[in-house]
Amino acid sequence: MLQSLVRCEIGKENQILPYSDAIILGSDPQFYNAFLVELNKFHHHFPGISLAYCEPVSGKSQLLDIIRFCLQRGTVPVVVGLPHRELEELSNYFSEVFILTNKISGPANNLVRHYLGFQRHLSPIEDIHAMEQHSLDSTSLGLLTQDLLQMEPVLRNAQSVHMDFNVCKSSILPSWPGCQPTGLLPEELIQLVRYAAHSPRLKMLSFENNSVAELSGDKSPAILLAECVWYFFEGLWMGSYQVDAADEHMYVNLRDFEEVLEFAYSSKTDKWWVRIKTSEELAYLPCTENDYLHCSSGSLPSKLQTRLFEGQALT
């Protein structure tokens, strides 16, 4: 049983909240409690990290206040029942968010939104064009499932990840409004969440719930959410992938470019990073072995070129 979860009482002097590596929050008692029941059926595999949960909080305002409290202290909030439109109110703590959903919701004001798993026939063409102007990493369902591994270096640098269960196939979650016959499988969804757990920059993981699905008596959304959170905890427990662990460095001269690329590789984690070798020593950007192989042959992948040479690399 997952008995490592410690109950945290908001407002108590001895509250555990500031000292937890991650804490589960929610505001809708029915779905939140059903999820906690399912999560506590799983076994504890995470010695050495502190995990907590709060009783359901009342209202959006209190929930956002507690999230801010967590973010200020370096605790990762795992939030159940947060509509993605509310993410804008947390933009002081992160500048971008990856949203797993089948439908684009339109441009945001202060927060760069990267949509993963969206389906083109569900979104107005104007919203798709606006998204493409602001997000290099947004990926449609077809491209996402064609090569899920392409998202590993992207999510390894994520600040915040939000998930709407409509990104799943309707056969997986028949009671969830908005699901389509096409969508992600549970294994694919869990893998994406696990990728994000290894980001040294990750500040929050959140999920959107739906009262219609709760009232149906279908337990599958709560079970799937519990599985996602369990594997997220496992990723946190295993630790983030950081370039400091790299033990090999390779330098590549590109055709038609004056700059030299420096690739870093960690044999311990089997992860890659890249940066432009300059006097300022720019920050490394997560990448893949295929990126290194392409550059070694003189061919610079277009997405990598955009990140490196057009200001997309995050420092």
C-alpha positions as semicolon CSV with decimal commas, in nm:
position;residue;x (nm);y (nm);z (nm)
1;M;0,000;0,000;0,000
2;L;0,115;0,355;-0,073
3;Q;0,134;0,450;0,294
4;S;0,410;0,704;0,234
5;L;0,148;0,976;0,175
6;V;0,129;1,203;0,477
7;R;-0,183;1,406;0,544
8;C;-0,122;1,781;0,555
9;E;-0,361;2,016;0,732
10;I;-0,361;2,364;0,587
11;G;-0,315;2,643;0,840
12;K;-0,163;2,429;1,114
13;E;0,164;2,546;1,267
14;N;0,320;2,203;1,221
15;Q;0,197;2,156;0,866
16;I;0,413;1,932;0,649
17;L;0,349;2,127;0,330
18;P;0,677;2,327;0,316
19;Y;0,889;2,016;0,368
20;S;0,738;1,781;0,109
21;D;0,897;1,701;-0,226
22;A;0,547;1,677;-0,375
23;I;0,195;1,727;-0,245
24;I;-0,142;1,627;-0,391
25;L;-0,410;1,898;-0,394
26;G;-0,773;1,901;-0,505
27;S;-1,098;2,090;-0,460
28;D;-1,370;1,847;-0,575
29;P;-1,429;1,595;-0,294
30;Q;-1,601;1,324;-0,500
31;F;-1,342;1,276;-0,772
32;Y;-1,045;1,369;-0,552
33;N;-1,131;1,117;-0,282
34;A;-1,203;0,845;-0,538
35;F;-0,858;0,908;-0,686
36;L;-0,690;0,890;-0,342
37;V;-0,863;0,558;-0,273
38;E;-0,720;0,414;-0,595
39;L;-0,372;0,561;-0,536
40;N;-0,354;0,406;-0,192
41;K;-0,410;0,061;-0,341
42;F;-0,064;0,079;-0,498
43;H;0,261;-0,018;-0,332
44;H;0,519;0,225;-0,198
45;H;0,845;0,217;-0,398
46;F;0,982;0,560;-0,310
47;P;1,200;0,566;0,001
48;G;1,387;0,891;0,050
49;I;1,131;1,139;-0,084
50;S;0,853;1,308;0,112
51;L;0,502;1,283;-0,033
52;A;0,191;1,446;0,114
53;Y;-0,172;1,521;0,040
54;C;-0,430;1,770;0,161
55;E;-0,798;1,721;0,225
56;P;-1,010;1,882;-0,050
57;V;-0,988;2,259;-0,028
58;S;-1,286;2,488;-0,073
59;G;-1,295;2,696;-0,385
60;K;-1,063;2,809;-0,661
61;S;-0,915;3,099;-0,466
62;Q;-0,790;2,884;-0,177
63;L;-0,658;2,620;-0,416
64;L;-0,456;2,879;-0,608
65;D;-0,321;3,027;-0,283
66;I;-0,198;2,686;-0,169
67;I;-0,039;2,620;-0,510
68;R;0,148;2,950;-0,487
69;F;0,261;2,856;-0,136
70;C;0,401;2,529;-0,269
71;L;0,575;2,693;-0,562
72;Q;0,743;2,949;-0,338
73;R;0,895;2,671;-0,128
74;G;0,999;2,431;-0,402
75;T;0,732;2,170;-0,334
76;V;0,584;2,024;-0,656
77;P;0,203;2,046;-0,639
78;V;0,014;1,764;-0,809
79;V;-0,322;1,933;-0,863
80;V;-0,644;1,744;-0,934
81;G;-0,931;1,942;-1,077
82;L;-0,760;2,257;-1,205
83;P;-0,909;2,389;-1,532
84;H;-0,629;2,490;-1,766
85;R;-0,776;2,839;-1,801
86;E;-0,670;2,895;-1,439
87;L;-0,304;2,834;-1,526
88;E;-0,277;3,194;-1,642
89;E;-0,305;3,306;-1,278
90;L;0,016;3,117;-1,198
91;S;0,223;3,262;-1,480
92;N;0,448;3,447;-1,235
93;Y;0,596;3,110;-1,141
94;F;0,644;2,963;-1,489
95;S;0,643;3,106;-1,838
96;E;0,516;2,803;-2,031
97;V;0,299;2,496;-1,986
98;F;0,260;2,171;-2,177
99;I;-0,110;2,083;-2,211
100;L;-0,210;1,728;-2,304
101;T;-0,548;1,772;-2,470
102;N;-0,726;1,690;-2,794
103;K;-0,846;2,047;-2,850
104;I;-0,666;2,382;-2,863
105;S;-0,830;2,649;-2,651
106;G;-0,689;2,955;-2,824
107;P;-0,398;3,189;-2,742
108;A;-0,310;3,293;-2,389
109;N;-0,186;3,630;-2,265
110;N;0,121;3,566;-2,050
111;L;0,171;3,192;-2,069
112;V;0,317;3,005;-2,368
113;R;0,104;2,695;-2,419
114;H;0,241;2,388;-2,591
115;Y;-0,040;2,152;-2,693
116;L;0,037;1,780;-2,709
117;G;-0,205;1,533;-2,869
118;F;-0,439;1,789;-3,023
119;Q;-0,656;1,681;-3,317
120;R;-0,680;1,925;-3,603
121;H;-1,046;1,860;-3,683
122;L;-1,146;1,971;-3,330
123;S;-0,984;2,317;-3,342
124;P;-1,047;2,626;-3,556
125;I;-0,775;2,687;-3,812
126;E;-0,719;3,034;-3,665
127;D;-0,629;2,882;-3,327
128;I;-0,392;2,635;-3,494
129;H;-0,215;2,915;-3,681
130;A;-0,187;3,123;-3,364
131;M;-0,046;2,825;-3,176
132;E;0,215;2,763;-3,446
133;Q;0,333;3,123;-3,414
134;H;0,406;3,089;-3,042
135;S;0,484;2,723;-2,981
136;L;0,757;2,520;-3,143
137;D;0,684;2,213;-2,932
138;S;0,310;2,170;-2,988
139;T;0,255;1,830;-3,148
140;S;-0,059;1,682;-3,302
141;L;-0,185;1,338;-3,202
142;G;-0,058;1,174;-3,522
143;L;0,295;1,308;-3,488
144;L;0,297;1,240;-3,115
145;T;0,205;0,873;-3,143
146;Q;0,427;0,822;-3,447
147;D;0,733;0,868;-3,228
148;L;0,659;0,922;-2,861
149;L;1,029;0,926;-2,777
150;Q;1,066;1,262;-2,956
151;M;0,895;1,422;-2,657
152;E;1,146;1,295;-2,402
153;P;1,404;1,577;-2,440
154;V;1,124;1,834;-2,470
155;L;0,948;1,732;-2,148
156;R;1,285;1,686;-1,979
157;N;1,297;2,066;-1,980
158;A;0,933;2,133;-1,885
159;Q;0,830;2,382;-1,619
160;S;0,464;2,280;-1,589
161;V;0,247;2,003;-1,734
162;H;-0,134;1,998;-1,743
163;M;-0,351;1,711;-1,861
164;D;-0,711;1,691;-1,976
165;F;-0,838;1,333;-1,997
166;N;-1,003;1,411;-2,332
167;V;-0,659;1,339;-2,480
168;C;-0,736;0,966;-2,428
169;K;-0,936;0,736;-2,654
170;S;-1,307;0,721;-2,576
171;S;-1,278;0,342;-2,549
172;I;-1,045;0,396;-2,252
173;L;-1,263;0,654;-2,073
174;P;-1,619;0,614;-2,207
175;S;-1,770;0,841;-1,940
176;W;-1,534;1,131;-2,004
177;P;-1,694;1,409;-2,214
178;G;-1,489;1,520;-2,512
179;C;-1,294;1,199;-2,569
180;Q;-1,277;1,083;-2,930
181;P;-1,228;0,736;-3,085
182;T;-0,878;0,859;-3,163
183;G;-0,652;0,949;-2,874
184;L;-0,371;0,835;-2,648
185;L;-0,348;0,496;-2,483
186;P;-0,291;0,486;-2,105
187;E;0,066;0,363;-2,152
188;E;0,144;0,658;-2,380
189;L;-0,010;0,908;-2,141
190;I;0,180;0,766;-1,843
191;Q;0,506;0,772;-2,037
192;L;0,465;1,143;-2,117
193;V;0,399;1,222;-1,750
194;R;0,704;1,016;-1,655
195;Y;0,923;1,213;-1,899
196;A;0,822;1,537;-1,725
197;A;0,902;1,397;-1,381
198;H;1,272;1,396;-1,473
199;S;1,282;1,768;-1,558
200;P;1,502;1,966;-1,316
201;R;1,285;2,270;-1,399
202;L;0,947;2,111;-1,327
203;K;0,732;2,309;-1,084
204;M;0,380;2,168;-1,120
205;L;0,174;1,880;-1,257
206;S;-0,201;1,932;-1,288
207;F;-0,506;1,741;-1,411
208;E;-0,850;1,855;-1,516
209;N;-1,151;1,661;-1,385
210;N;-1,515;1,665;-1,495
211;S;-1,826;1,636;-1,278
212;V;-2,021;1,452;-1,549
213;A;-1,769;1,168;-1,545
214;E;-1,778;1,158;-1,164
215;L;-2,154;1,122;-1,147
216;S;-2,155;0,828;-1,388
217;G;-2,000;0,596;-1,130
218;D;-1,719;0,506;-1,371
219;K;-1,398;0,444;-1,176
220;S;-1,167;0,432;-1,479
221;P;-1,073;0,807;-1,473
222;A;-0,975;0,785;-1,104
223;I;-0,776;0,465;-1,165
224;L;-0,593;0,612;-1,466
225;L;-0,515;0,930;-1,273
226;A;-0,378;0,724;-0,983
227;E;-0,153;0,532;-1,221
228;C;-0,025;0,856;-1,377
229;V;0,056;1,002;-1,035
230;W;0,223;0,681;-0,913
231;Y;0,461;0,679;-1,211
232;F;0,518;1,050;-1,169
233;F;0,626;0,986;-0,810
234;E;0,855;0,711;-0,934
235;G;1,015;0,957;-1,176
236;L;1,065;1,212;-0,896
237;W;1,218;0,942;-0,678
238;M;1,463;0,841;-0,953
239;G;1,568;1,206;-0,985
240;S;1,606;1,468;-1,255
241;Y;1,837;1,435;-1,553
242;Q;2,093;1,713;-1,535
243;V;2,382;1,801;-1,761
244;D;2,616;1,801;-1,462
245;A;2,610;1,422;-1,486
246;A;2,757;1,428;-1,839
247;D;3,091;1,249;-1,866
248;E;3,150;1,288;-2,242
249;H;3,167;1,602;-2,457
250;M;3,176;1,610;-2,837
251;Y;3,220;1,910;-3,067
252;V;3,059;1,933;-3,410
253;N;3,132;2,177;-3,692
254;L;2,820;2,239;-3,899
255;R;2,808;2,294;-4,269
256;D;2,709;2,655;-4,353
257;F;2,736;2,762;-3,987
258;E;3,025;2,937;-3,820
259;E;2,923;2,821;-3,473
260;V;3,048;2,500;-3,318
261;L;2,802;2,278;-3,132
262;E;2,900;2,113;-2,806
263;F;2,716;1,790;-2,722
264;A;2,723;1,647;-2,371
265;Y;2,638;1,285;-2,294
266;S;2,582;1,103;-1,965
267;S;2,663;0,733;-1,982
268;K;2,490;0,691;-1,645
269;T;2,151;0,820;-1,759
270;D;2,196;0,772;-2,137
271;K;2,084;1,134;-2,197
272;W;2,212;1,402;-2,434
273;W;2,235;1,783;-2,426
274;V;2,361;2,042;-2,674
275;R;2,460;2,407;-2,681
276;I;2,637;2,654;-2,908
277;K;2,998;2,674;-2,798
278;T;3,047;3,047;-2,736
279;S;3,241;3,266;-2,502
280;E;2,927;3,323;-2,295
281;E;2,886;2,949;-2,237
282;L;2,514;2,930;-2,312
283;A;2,288;2,690;-2,126
284;Y;2,258;2,334;-2,251
285;L;1,940;2,218;-2,421
286;P;1,816;1,858;-2,386
287;C;1,838;1,666;-2,712
288;T;1,861;1,311;-2,847
289;E;2,134;1,087;-2,982
290;N;1,971;1,121;-3,325
291;D;2,025;1,499;-3,303
292;Y;2,394;1,436;-3,244
293;L;2,415;1,185;-3,532
294;H;2,241;1,422;-3,773
295;C;2,467;1,711;-3,678
296;S;2,775;1,490;-3,706
297;S;2,678;1,421;-4,065
298;G;2,644;1,794;-4,129
299;S;2,263;1,809;-4,115
300;L;2,103;2,026;-3,845
301;P;1,743;1,921;-3,758
302;S;1,503;2,210;-3,814
303;K;1,358;2,216;-3,460
304;L;1,702;2,207;-3,306
305;Q;1,812;2,489;-3,533
306;T;1,519;2,702;-3,421
307;R;1,589;2,643;-3,053
308;L;1,960;2,706;-3,082
309;F;1,971;2,996;-3,324
310;E;1,638;3,172;-3,276
311;G;1,631;3,209;-2,901
312;Q;1,427;2,902;-2,811
313;A;1,691;2,748;-2,585
314;L;1,587;2,812;-2,226
315;T;1,848;2,931;-1,982
